[in-house]
């Protein structure tokens, strides 16, 4: 019963940034599935071709995530230089 009464307190501690990041991640995942994964799967007829297309599209997803992380880390690392350059 104690864990149930603490649940509203735990939900109140979620900041707006986390909700926005979660929504952005969900929208990105839906866009990936709709624009890359489903067309790749539906382009082939045999099961092994569909599996290979699905696997390769997951590699594309990993590459997109890694590029996003690297660009984000570069912006954070060089933020002062970028701020001076843009001002």
C-alpha positions as CSV (number, residue, x, y, z in Angstrom):
1,X,0.0,0.0,0.0
2,X,3.0,2.3,0.6
3,X,4.2,2.1,-3.0
4,X,0.8,2.9,-4.3
5,X,0.6,6.1,-2.2
6,X,4.0,7.2,-3.5
7,X,3.1,6.8,-7.1
8,X,1.6,10.3,-7.5
9,X,4.6,11.8,-5.9
10,X,6.9,10.0,-8.4
11,X,4.8,11.2,-11.3
12,X,5.0,14.8,-10.1
13,X,8.8,14.8,-10.2
14,X,8.9,14.3,-14.0
15,X,10.0,17.6,-15.4
16,X,8.8,19.1,-18.7
17,X,12.1,18.4,-20.4
18,X,11.8,14.6,-19.9
19,X,8.2,14.6,-21.2
20,X,9.4,16.6,-24.3
21,X,12.4,14.4,-24.9
22,X,10.2,11.3,-24.5
23,X,7.7,12.7,-27.0
24,X,10.4,13.6,-29.5
25,X,11.9,10.1,-29.1
26,X,8.5,8.5,-29.7
27,X,7.8,10.7,-32.7
28,X,11.2,9.8,-34.1
29,X,10.6,6.1,-33.6
30,X,7.2,6.3,-35.3
31,X,8.7,8.2,-38.2
32,X,11.5,5.6,-38.6
33,X,9.0,2.7,-38.6
34,X,6.7,4.5,-41.0
35,X,9.3,5.9,-43.4
36,X,12.1,3.3,-43.3
37,X,11.2,0.0,-41.7
38,X,7.8,-0.7,-43.2
39,X,8.8,0.2,-46.8
40,X,11.9,-2.0,-46.4
41,X,9.9,-4.9,-45.2
42,X,7.1,-4.6,-47.7
43,X,9.5,-4.4,-50.7
44,X,10.3,-8.1,-50.5
45,X,8.3,-11.2,-50.7
46,X,10.4,-14.0,-49.2
47,X,10.8,-14.3,-45.4
48,X,14.6,-14.2,-45.5
49,X,14.6,-11.1,-47.7
50,X,12.2,-9.4,-45.2
51,X,14.4,-10.4,-42.3
52,X,17.5,-9.1,-44.1
53,X,15.7,-5.8,-44.9
54,X,14.6,-5.5,-41.3
55,X,18.0,-6.1,-40.0
56,X,19.6,-3.6,-42.4
57,X,17.0,-1.0,-41.5
58,X,17.9,-1.5,-37.8
59,X,21.5,-0.9,-38.7
60,X,20.3,2.4,-40.3
61,X,18.5,3.3,-37.1
62,X,21.7,2.6,-35.0
63,X,23.7,4.8,-37.5
64,X,21.2,7.6,-37.2
65,X,21.3,7.4,-33.4
66,X,25.1,7.4,-33.3
67,X,25.3,10.4,-35.7
68,X,22.8,12.3,-33.5
69,X,24.8,11.5,-30.3
70,X,28.1,12.5,-31.9
71,X,26.7,15.8,-33.2
72,X,25.1,16.5,-29.8
73,X,28.3,15.8,-28.0
74,X,30.2,18.0,-30.4
75,X,27.8,20.8,-29.8
76,X,28.1,20.4,-26.0
77,X,31.9,20.2,-26.1
78,X,32.4,23.2,-28.5
79,X,29.5,25.2,-27.1
80,X,31.6,28.2,-26.0
81,X,33.4,28.4,-29.4
82,X,30.1,28.1,-31.2
83,X,28.5,30.8,-29.1
84,X,31.4,33.2,-29.8
85,X,31.3,32.3,-33.5
86,X,27.5,33.0,-33.8
87,X,27.5,36.2,-31.7
